[in-house]
């Protein structure tokens, strides 16, 4: 059985300052890295920057997210370019910076995280009457992101927790693959994937039925929907987030997922190679 593709979460956030060019460069040094996952949202001028959180202050595992403050969407690009990430010398990168640093032999999973408006939050599956409005709200930023990505020669996959973002992407271009990110509602995620003919879905690892689950979960019936069976039956890939150790990786690989978003390199090696 083929091993799942390894997708470096924010450029292997477990070993490098997430979402920065420094992280991208380190991630591409590992032969196992098939794709790198990054988060994009706009700076004050609308330029796509690669940042996960909507605010610059806060902490991640005890480290300050950045040495800046305020909302990313209200911060000038010049300031963001000088803002240091997680106590390192690496600074906030633009999407263009990351694309330039990524060899075309490695794919990019671009998560559309925010569109520069306070009212555009994670929305799951939208009622039909709200879809057009959310699509148009996301469209200007998605157009900027696609314009930056057009010159990239590697594989591109766009994902989002927001249906409006995926709808806008499909409206702007049909050239790139898309995937809804799913938290709890697997049915809604599959519905969004069907609605926009998405090539993949991205559920959390807890959503995958795992015959090799740890003993303490042996009586847990697992999710009601077999997301692997449903997605594969419709010809969609299943890329699961986020693993932090090789035991999790091996269980998901045995279950038959197509890609695994990982915080650390080396988790994808077969057990016999460790």
C-alpha positions in Angstrom: 0.0 0.0 0.0 1.3 3.4 -0.9 2.2 5.7 2.0 0.2 9.0 2.3 1.6 12.2 1.0 3.3 14.2 3.7 2.0 17.8 3.9 4.2 20.1 6.0 1.9 22.0 8.4 2.9 25.7 8.1 6.3 24.4 7.0 6.7 21.9 9.8 5.6 24.2 12.6 7.1 21.8 15.2 10.7 22.7 14.1 10.6 26.1 12.4 8.9 29.5 12.8 5.5 28.7 11.2 4.5 30.2 7.8 7.7 32.0 7.2 10.2 31.7 4.3 12.6 30.1 6.8 10.1 27.4 7.5 9.5 26.8 3.8 13.2 26.5 3.1 13.6 24.0 5.9 10.6 22.0 4.8 11.8 21.6 1.2 15.1 20.1 2.5 13.2 16.9 3.4 12.7 14.5 0.5 9.4 13.2 2.0 7.7 16.6 1.8 5.2 16.4 -1.0 3.3 19.6 -0.2 3.5 22.5 2.3 0.4 23.9 4.0 0.3 27.7 4.6 -2.3 30.2 5.8 -3.1 33.4 3.9 -4.9 36.5 4.9 -4.6 40.2 3.7 -2.5 43.0 5.1 -4.1 46.4 5.3 -3.4 47.1 1.6 -4.9 43.8 0.6 -1.6 42.1 -0.2 -1.8 38.3 0.7 0.5 37.6 3.7 1.2 34.2 5.2 -0.1 34.3 8.8 -2.3 31.9 10.7 -3.8 34.1 13.5 -5.9 37.2 12.8 -4.0 39.1 15.5 -0.3 39.6 15.9 -0.2 39.3 19.7 -0.8 36.1 21.6 1.3 33.0 22.3 2.0 29.7 20.7 3.4 27.0 23.1 4.6 29.8 25.4 6.3 31.9 22.7 4.9 35.2 21.5 3.3 34.8 18.1 5.1 37.9 16.9 6.7 41.0 18.3 3.8 43.1 16.9 0.3 43.9 18.0 -3.0 44.5 16.4 -5.1 42.9 13.6 -3.2 41.6 10.6 -5.8 43.1 8.3 -5.2 46.6 9.8 -1.4 46.4 9.7 0.6 48.1 6.9 2.5 45.6 4.8 5.8 47.4 5.5 5.2 46.8 9.3 4.4 43.2 8.8 7.5 42.6 6.8 9.5 43.7 9.8 7.4 41.8 12.4 9.4 38.9 13.9 7.7 35.5 14.3 7.8 33.3 17.5 10.8 35.0 19.0 13.1 34.3 16.0 14.6 36.6 13.3 12.2 35.3 10.7 9.6 37.9 9.7 6.1 37.7 8.3 6.2 36.7 4.7 4.1 37.6 1.8 2.5 34.9 -0.3 4.7 36.0 -3.2 7.8 35.5 -1.0 6.7 32.0 -0.1 5.9 31.1 -3.7 9.4 32.3 -4.8 11.0 30.2 -2.0 9.1 27.0 -2.9 10.6 24.7 -5.6 8.1 23.6 -8.2 8.8 20.0 -7.2 6.9 20.7 -3.9 3.2 21.5 -3.9 1.5 24.2 -1.9 -1.7 23.9 0.1 -2.9 27.5 0.4 -5.5 27.8 3.2 -7.7 30.8 2.7 -7.9 32.0 6.3 -9.3 35.4 6.2 -10.5 38.0 3.7 -9.9 41.2 5.6 -13.4 41.6 7.1 -14.5 41.0 10.7 -17.8 39.4 9.7 -16.3 36.6 7.6 -15.6 33.9 10.1 -15.7 30.1 9.8 -19.1 29.4 8.4 -19.4 25.7 7.5 -22.2 24.9 5.0 -24.1 28.0 4.1 -27.8 28.3 3.5 -28.5 28.8 -0.2 -29.7 32.4 0.4 -26.3 33.4 1.9 -23.9 31.8 -0.6 -23.8 34.5 -3.2 -23.2 37.3 -0.7 -20.4 35.4 1.0 -18.8 34.5 -2.4 -18.7 38.1 -3.4 -17.3 39.2 0.0 -14.4 36.8 -0.5 -13.9 37.4 -4.2 -11.5 40.5 -4.0 -9.0 38.7 -1.8 -9.2 35.4 -3.6 -8.5 37.3 -6.9 -5.3 38.7 -5.3 -4.2 35.3 -4.1 -4.9 33.6 -7.4 -3.0 36.4 -9.2 0.1 35.8 -7.0 -0.2 32.0 -7.6 -0.6 32.1 -11.4 3.2 32.0 -12.0 3.9 29.1 -9.7 4.6 26.0 -11.7 4.1 23.4 -8.9 0.9 21.8 -7.7 -1.6 24.1 -5.9 -4.4 23.1 -3.6 -6.7 25.7 -2.0 -8.6 24.9 1.2 -10.7 26.8 3.6 -13.1 26.4 6.5 -15.3 29.0 4.8 -17.6 27.9 2.1 -17.6 31.5 0.7 -13.9 31.3 0.1 -14.3 28.0 -1.9 -17.2 29.5 -3.8 -15.2 32.6 -4.7 -12.2 30.4 -5.8 -14.4 28.4 -8.2 -15.9 31.6 -9.5 -12.5 33.1 -10.2 -10.8 30.1 -11.7 -11.4 26.4 -12.2 -7.7 25.7 -12.8 -6.7 24.8 -9.2 -7.8 22.0 -6.9 -10.0 22.8 -3.9 -10.9 21.2 -0.6 -13.2 22.2 2.3 -11.7 22.0 5.7 -13.9 20.2 8.2 -14.1 20.4 12.0 -17.1 18.4 13.3 -19.8 18.3 10.7 -18.6 15.7 8.2 -21.9 15.7 6.3 -21.7 19.5 5.7 -18.1 19.1 4.5 -19.0 16.4 2.0 -21.9 18.6 0.9 -19.6 21.5 0.2 -17.2 19.3 -1.7 -20.0 18.1 -3.9 -21.4 21.5 -4.4 -18.1 22.9 -5.8 -16.7 19.7 -7.3 -13.8 19.7 -4.9 -10.9 17.4 -5.6 -10.3 16.7 -1.9 -11.6 17.1 1.6 -9.6 17.9 4.8 -11.1 16.4 8.0 -9.4 16.3 11.4 -7.7 13.0 12.2 -10.4 12.2 14.8 -12.9 12.0 11.9 -11.2 8.9 10.4 -12.5 5.5 11.6 -9.4 3.7 12.8 -9.4 0.0 13.3 -6.0 0.3 15.1 -7.2 2.8 17.6 -5.6 2.9 21.0 -7.1 0.5 23.6 -8.8 3.2 25.5 -10.9 4.0 22.4 -11.8 0.4 21.7 -15.4 0.9 22.7 -15.7 4.2 20.9 -17.9 3.7 17.8 -16.2 6.6 16.0 -17.9 9.1 13.7 -21.2 8.2 12.2 -20.1 9.0 8.7 -17.2 6.9 7.2 -15.5 9.9 5.6 -13.0 7.8 3.8 -15.5 5.6 2.2 -17.8 8.5 1.2 -15.0 10.7 -0.2 -13.2 7.9 -2.0 -16.5 6.6 -3.4 -16.9 10.0 -5.1 -13.3 10.2 -6.3 -12.0 12.7 -3.8 -8.8 12.6 -1.9 -8.8 12.7 1.9 -6.0 14.8 3.5 -6.1 14.7 7.3 -4.9 17.3 9.8 -2.8 17.5 12.0 -0.4 14.8 13.4 2.4 15.2 15.8 3.9 11.7 16.1 4.6 8.7 14.0 2.0 6.5 15.8 -0.8 8.8 14.7 0.7 8.8 11.2 0.9 5.0 10.9 -2.7 4.6 12.1 -4.0 7.1 9.5 -1.8 5.5 6.8 -3.2 2.1 7.7 -6.7 3.5 7.5 -6.1 4.6 3.9 -5.9 8.4 3.9 -4.3 10.1 0.9 -2.3 12.9 2.7 -1.4 13.7 6.2 -0.7 17.2 7.5 2.3 16.9 9.9 4.0 19.2 12.4 7.3 17.4 12.1 9.4 15.8 9.4 10.2 12.1 9.5 6.8 10.9 10.6 6.1 9.4 7.2 8.9 6.9 7.2 7.7 3.3 7.2 8.1 1.7 10.6 10.9 -0.6 9.3 12.9 2.5 8.4 12.8 4.1 11.9 
